[in-house]
């Protein structure tokens, strides 16, 4: 087959080359690439026997034809003295200059190409195989087992290539995330978002040709690594784009995929899978270093740090914002939710949901919708909704007075049960300033809160000590300044 037959680009003048990975050697000759497996053995594959290498060659061709049928030509025999001694995959040679990674490095505009990639992946994921066995690969136990297997394989490199302290934090954060996200993982499986996907979506293996994109080199040697939540596939490429210095392109690609696939997933899920893929890349670089690849040690350390960064961003938070009426707690909660794009749940709104519409006469403290039994219902519903969101990977800000220590204890228990970071913020101001705000709010009908200065006084008398909270004094501060103070507290607490 001549070079002119290769769709999407002109005849190649690329020189012959040999490229080595930790499991294969690739020979680039003219218009073709020949991929020969090494007789290697790792925990995740065993290519020591020729029969295993041959079977893997056929599997690679079959699986990759799902996304690039015109690139994977078949499997050829390797003969010595006329006798077959091995097998190799035969592929069309793609132009190096059209790699997505090359375009990213040279600063090209990537939006149109990435939208093509997103559309191609969405269609691919839509028709990909699904089954109970495939779904099992994305359950909590399976994800935990995958991380622990990776930890086992990186153990020999701690202290030499990988920083042991970084790895300790990665282990803690990764397993903690899995333990708290059961509802999210179950929902993703139930909604059909786990399939026989790609598993190794790197910018180096995506080619942007005149007649469309080609996506190559899916994982063939491990069903467990290829059968993933679709968000894991797209997260891998997003992580790779960030590594190439194109974070804005990564963000755009994630949005395009979700739009074209009709799938919305929380950012914490993407961050978790970005971390997972970065850790695998760190492990592979360690293995390549062991085989003598010169720059692999540096790359391993960089991917290790990338994994930690994404796991820190994947953490789910429960923030209690409390205080007496007029102290600015609702303003702070709303501002924090907007700044972080976190869900805000407000006791006043839930009180209306469970207690019906407001009366002409505002109830006094401890009356009507504010009697103890009604308040119990409000806090139970507030915490129930928070628990649901946290399990789905959504950070939550809870806006309530939190006068009673028993309700704070229940919220803390939910944070523990969902493996979420707990941050407690206690808003305060002077009684005079609080009352001025309350009167102004009531006169302008600017808020659903029905609290009066008399209610504030009654709550002040009954408020249990709250030593575990960070005090945020809102006196004389604008809402923007108060949110900035709270964000600084939040960042400090979560990095400790």
N, C-alpha and C positions, 0 to 999 in steps of 0.2 A: 504494500500500500504506500503510495507516494505522499509527500508532505502536503501537497495541494488538497488531499482528501481530508485532512484534519479540519473539522468544522470550527468556524469562529475566529480563525487567525491565519495569517499567511505562512508560507513555507519557513521552517525554522533554519537558522544558521548557527544555532547554539552548539558550542563545542562538546565533545565527549567529556563525561565526568563520572566520578564515583562518589557516592554519598553513603556514609555509614551511620546507622542508628544502633540502639542497644540490642535490637533483635534482628536487624536485616542489613543487607548491603544492596544498594541500588546502583545499577549501571545505566548511565544515560548515553545512548548511542543513536545519533541521527534523530529520527522522529519517534523513537521508542524508548521505553524504560523497562528494564528487567529487574525484578525485585526478588532477591534470593534470601531465604531465611538462614539465620545462624543456628547451629546446633546448641542452643543455650537453654538453661533451665533456671527459672525464677519461681517464686511462690505462685505467681499468677499465670505462668505458662511453662510448658515443657516441650521443647523442639528438638530433643536429643535424637529421636528416632526419625528416619526419613519418611515413614508413613504419616507421622504426625505433621511434618512440614508440608507434605503433599496435601493432606486434608485441609490444612489451614489455608493453603494457596487457593484451593477451590472455593472455600468458604469466603475468603476475602473478595474474590471476583463476584460471587453471587450477591453478597451483601452490598458491595459498593455499586453494583449495577442499578440498585434502587435509586441512586441519586445521580450517577454518571454512567449510564449504559454505553455511551460511545467512547469512553475512556478505557475501560477495563476490557481488554481484548480476549484474555483467556489465560490458560496455564500451559507452560511449555516444559518439556523434559530437559534436564541437563545430562548430557551423555559424556562418557569417558570410554575411549576405545570401543565406541559403538553401543555401549551398555548404559541404560539410564541409571544415574546415581543420585539424582535429586530433581526438584521441580522449582519453578519460579513463575511469578505472576508477570504477565506481559501487558504493558499499558501504553497508550499514546503519551507522547511527551508534551506537557503543557509549557507555555512560554514563561520563564521565570519573571519577566518584567510585568506579567499580568497577575501575579500573585496578589491577593488582597493585602498581605503583609508588606509587600514591596510598595504598593500604592499608599498604604498608611504611613510607612517610614518616610516617603518623599513628600508627604504633606498634601496629597491629592484630595479633592473633594470626594467623600465616600458615600454621601447620602443615598444617591440613586442605586449604587451597587449594593449597599446594605439593605435597602428596601427589597431589592431582588432576592438577596439571600434570605431575608425574613419571609418573603412570600414562598420561596422554594421550600424552606424548612416547614412552614405552616402546612403546605400541601403534603409534604412528605410525612410529617407527623400525623396528619389527618388520615392517611391511608395505611400507616404502619401497623404491624401486628400488635394485638393486645390479647392478653389471657390472664388467668389467675396466677400462673407461674411468673409471667412478666411483671405483673403488679407487685408480686411478693418482693421483687428486688428494690422497691422504693418504700418499704415499710420501715418503721423505726428500728426494729431488730436488725434488719438487713443493712441499713445505713450505719448503724453502730458497728456491726461486724466488719463492714468495709473499712471504716476508719481504723478499727483496731488491727486489721490486717496490714494497712498502710503503716501504722505505728510500728508494728513488728518488723516490717521491712526497712524502715528508716533507723531503727535502733542502732545498728552498727555504725551509723554515720554521725551520731550525736557527739558533739564535742570536737569533731574533726572538720566536718563540712557544715553541719547544721548546728545552730545554737541550741543548747539543751534547755535554757530558760525559755526561749521562744517556743520550743516544742512542747514544753510543759503547759504553757498557757493555751496553745492550740488544742492540745488533748482535752483540757478542761472545758474550753468553750464549745468545741465541736460536739462532745458527748452530752454536755448540758443542753445544748440547743435541741438535739435529737430527743432527749428525754422529755422536753416540755412541749413538743410540737406534734404529739399524736393526732389531735383533731385535724390539724392542717394536712398531715400526710394522708390520713384516712379520706379526707374530702377530695384531695387531688386524685387518689386512686378511684374513688366512687364516681368522679366526674370524667373519667376516661383520659386523664392527663399523663398516664404512664404508658409507655409503648416501647417497642423494639426500635430504638433510635440510632443515633450516630455514635455518641459516647466520647468523641475526641475532636471536637470542632475547633480547629486551629486556623488562624488567618493564613498560615503558610500553605494550607491544603485547600484553599478556596481560590479559584481562578476566575477573573472577570474578563470574559471574552466578548467579542462583538455580537455573538448570537445568544448571550446569556451567561450566567454563572455556572461553574462546575464545582461541586463539593466532593472531595476525595477522602480516602483513608479513614473510614470508620473503623471502630474496634471490632475485630472478628474473633479474637482469641478468648474472649470472656463475655458470656451473655450477661453476667451480673453488671459489668461495666458499661455495656451497651444498652441494656434495658433500664431506662431512666425516666424520670419525670421530664416532660418536654422542657421545662424551665432549666433543667440541668444542662441540656444541650445548648440553649441560647446563652446561659450564664457562662459557659466555657468560652464562647467567642467574645462575649462582653469583657470577660477578664483578660483575654488575649489582646483586645483592642486597647484596654487601659494600659497594659504592659508596654504596648507600642507607642504610648504617649497620646492616645486619642480617646480620652474619657468621654468627650462630648459625642463622639460617634458611637461609643458603647451605649450611652443613654438613649440616643435616638434609635438605635437598633432594637433595644429592648421594648421601646414604645411601639415601634413598627410591628414587631412580632406579635405583641399582645393585641394590637388592633386587627391585624390580618388573620390571626388564629382565633379571634374571639375569646381570648383567654386573659383574665386578669389575675395576677399573682402578687402577693406582698413582696416588698423590697427585701425583707429579711430572708425570704426563701431564695431569692436570687443571690444575695450575699453569701448565704450558706453554701450554695452550690458553686459559686465562684471560688470560695475558699477550698472546697473539696477538690476542684479541678486543679487549683494552684498547688495544693499539697501533692497531688499525684505527679504533677510536672516536677516538683522538687525531688520527689522520690526517683523519678526516671533520670533526672540529671545526676543524682547520686550514683545510680547504676552506670551511667555513661562515664562518669568520672573514674569509676572503678575499672572501666575498660580502656582508660587512657585518653578520653576526650579532654582537650586542654582547657576549654572555657566552661566546662560543665560545673565545676565547683562554685564559681561565681554565680552562675545561673540558678543553681540549686538554692543557694542562700537567698537570692532575690525572690524566688518563688515562695520560699518559706515565709519571708516577711509579708509577701502579698497575701498568703493564706491567713496569716494572723490579722492583718488589716481588715480583711473581709469578715472574718469571724467576729471581730469587735463591732463591726457595723451590723452584723446579723443579730446582735443581742436584742432581746425584747424587753421593754421596760414598762413597769407599772408605777405611775407617779400619782401620789396623793397630794392634792392641793387643798389645804384646809384653812380655817380661820373663821372668825366671827363675821357677821354681816358687815359690809362696808369696809372691809380690810383690803379689798381688791383681789380676792381669790378667784372670782369668776373671770375677771379681766386677764389675770395671769394665766389661768388654765386655757382660756381661748387663744391667747397669744402664743403660748407654748405649743398648743396643738397645731396652730397654723405654721409656726416656725419649723416644726419637726415633721409635719404631715402625719401627726398621730391622732387617733380617735379621742374625742373628748366626750365623756359621759358626765352629765350634770344632775345632781340630786333634785334640783328644782323642776327640771323637765320630767324626770321619772315620777316625782310627786304628782304632777298633773296627769301623767299617764295612768297611774294607779288610783288616783283620788278624784278624777273627774275634773270638770271645769271649775274655775274660780267662782266664788260667791260675790255678791255685792259687798258684803261685809268681810273684811280680812280677818281670818281666824287669829286669835292670840296664841302666844306660846303654849304648847301642850294641848291645844284645842283642835277639833276637826281633823283636817289633813295633817296636823302637827302633833296629834296626840301620840303617846309612846307606841301604841300598836301600829299606827299608820307609818311612823318613822321607821319602825322595824322592817316593814314591808319595803319601804323605799331603799334602805341600805342593802337588804337582801337582794333586791332586783339590780341595784347598782353593781354590786360585787358579782352577781351571776353573769351579767352582761360583760363585765370586764374579764372574767375567767374565760368566757367563750372567745372573746377577741384575742386574748393572749395565747390561747391554744392554737389559734389560727395564724399566729405569727404577727399580730398587730399590736404595737405598743399603744398604751392607753393612759390618758390623763383623767383622773377622777376628781371632779369638782364637788365638794361637799364641806360642811362645817367640820366634820370629824371630831365632834365634841366628846363622844363616848369612846373610851379606849378599847372597849370590846369590839367595836367595828373596825378599828385600826388593826387589831389582832387578827380579825378574820381576813382583812385585805392582805396582811403579811403572809398568812397561810396560803392564800391563793397565789401569791407571787412565788412562794416556795414550790407549790404543786405544779406550776407551769414553767418552772425554771426561768423566771423573769427577774430582772433587776428591779429592786424596790427603792424609790426615792420619795422622801416625805418632805413637803414644803409647808411651813406654817406662816401664813401671811398675818402681819400685825400692823397696826397704826394706832394713833391716839384715839381715845373715845370720842373726842370732839370732831376729829377729822372723819371718823367712821360715820358718825351721826349726820354730818353735813352731806356726805356722799349718799347716805340712805334717803334723806329728805329730798335731795335733788333728783335722785332716781325715781322715787315715788311720784314726785310732782310731774316729771316728764314722761311717766309711763314707759321708761326706756328699757325695762327689763322685766322678766317674769317673776323675779324674786318678790315675795310678799313681806319680807322681813321689815320690821319697824325698829326705831331706836329702842322701844321697850323690849322687843324680842332679842335684840343684841345684848341688852343688859341681863336678861334672864339666861341667855346662853353663856354669857361670861361667868355667871355665878356657878354654872353647872359643868363647865368644861374641865375634863380630866387633864392632868399634866401630860405634856407631849414632848418629852425629853429627846426622843429619837428623831424628831424633825429638825430640819434646818430652818431657822427663822429668817423670813424675808420681810424686811421693813419697807412698806410701800409709801411711807410718808414723804411727800415732796418729790416723788419720782413719777415720771411719765410711764405709761404702759410699756413703751419700748424699752425704757431703762429697767423696769422691773423684770421683763422677759429676759433681758440680757443677763441680769443677776441670776435668775433661775437657771438659765442655760449653763452658766459658768459652774453653778453648784452641781447641776446634773452631770456635766462632763467630768468634774472632779470626782464625784461619787462613783461614777461608772468606770473610771480609769484606775481606781484604787484597788 
